[in-house]
Amino acid sequence: MKKIIAFASAAALGLGVAACDSAAENEAEENIEEMEDNRDAMVNDMEASGEITDEQADAMDDETDAMEENMEESADEIDEM
């Protein structure tokens, strides 16, 4: 779980320091995708190793999707600043 928090924090920090132009928005979205990929891989590994159940993995996947959606909405607002 600490890894999840670290990924989410890193992604949020990346959004917080991004400049206000299209390049910044693209970079933020790339960071978000990378966070999502890393978190998905971590959840899959945890599920495969038996650390978490299938239901827990599904819940974590739902959390990842919600995080990604919220972060992408924030990234979309970068150009509006």
Buried (B, 14 or more C-beta within 10 A) or exposed (E): EEEBEEBBEEBBEBBEEBEEEEEBBEBBBEBBBBBBEBBBEBBEEBBEEEEBEEEEBEEBBEBBEEBBEEBBEBBEEBEEE
